[in-house]
Amino acid sequence: MENAIRPDTILVAIMMANNETGVLQPVEQVGAICKQKQVLFFCDATQATGKIPVHPDKLGIDLMSCSAHKIYGPKGVGALYIRSRNPRVKITPQLTGGGHEQNIRSGTLNVPGIVGFGKACALCAEEMPVEAKRSEVLRGKLERALLQIPDSFINGHPVQRLPNILNISFAGLNSSQLLSALNKSLALSAGSACTSGSLDPSYVLAAMGLAEQVSRAALRFSLGRFTTEAQIDFAIEEVFKKVAELRSQIPAIH
């Protein structure tokens, strides 16, 4: 990334946590490089907010976005952090006229959404230390169990990731087959909601250098505040059963 910055570069944009794999980017190091190069740093922290501590000033972030619906807040409301000093960031409004939000975004404010977002943030801040550990323990149990299935692989960094996301591939199978077999008992995805209408393998996994057959066999498990250990046990049992059933239907190669 440092080598990619040119004299005419004005902005670096990095996702804090990937929504498909949960992988955490080295945001603090990115912020330091941007400050050294005098380039503004925008960070999409939507997936990370409420799951791990997020401190824009400490991380060297100049602009940061997040959304309420990812932390059990109302849909249709989000936030943009804008650094006010060292440096002071000025942005051009996309909606003008009324002068709302200090002339940054005109239009009547969604007050119930904003209040709900604030309450969701307060609950996350209060519960995060316990909830993050609980999610990590449940995710670990799910991961260890599913890795006992032959030819299964974790996609992403084993440590530098969110505590609630598991991306795993089952060789020889297609994620659409697995989703079809599991959709009556589990809520799963093959990638992000943003790409749910695409049949192509995940561009995230492709960018990580994974072979197409591995990308096409990936499932994304996302744990939430209300996920229980009993549900994890049920998910393990269902995945074991369906993977075995689907693999038994693959003709043997002689």
C-alpha positions, 0 to 999 in steps of 0.5 A: 500500500505504501508503494502504491501511494503516488504524489497525486494520491489524496485518499486511501480507503481500507475496510477495517474488518472484512465482512466475508472472512472477518479478517482485520486489516492493520489499520493503525499501521495504515493510518501511520503511513497515511499521516507520514505521506500526508494522505487522508485515510478513510476506513469502512468500520461497518463490520467492526463497530460494536464487535471490537474497540474502534478508536479513530484518533488512536488508529489515525483515521480521518474519515470513518463510516459505520451503520446501525443495522450491524449492531442491532440498531434500526435500518436506514441510519449510519454515521460518518466520522470526520476529523476536525483537526490535525488535519481538519477534513472538509468534504463537499456535501452531496445533498445541499439546500437546508444546511443540516448537519453543519452544511454537510448533508441537507435533509430532515434528520431521521431522529428515531433512527439516530436515537436508536443508533445511539442506544445500540452503540451504548449497549455495545460499549457496555456488553462488548468485553463479555460478548466478544469473548462469548462469540469467540468461544462459540466460534472456536467450538464451531470451527474446531468441529467443522475442521474435523470434516475431511478436506475442510479449510479456514479462509482468512487469518487464524488470529487477526479476525473478528470474534464472530465470523467463520469462513470455511470451505469444503473441498469437492462441493459447491456452496450453492449445493450446501446452501440449498441443503442447509437453508431449511435449518440454518441461515448461512451465506456464501459471501456477503449480502452485497453479492447475494445475487451473484453466482460467481465465486467470492471476489474477496477469496479470489483476491486472497489467491484462493483457487476457484474450487476452494472459493466456490466451496466456501460458507460464511457463518456469522454468530450474533448476540443471541446465538446459543451453544445449543444452536452451535451444536445443532449447526455442527450436526447439520453441516456434518450430515449434509456434507456427508450426504452431498459427498456421497452423491459425487461419482467415484473416480476410478 
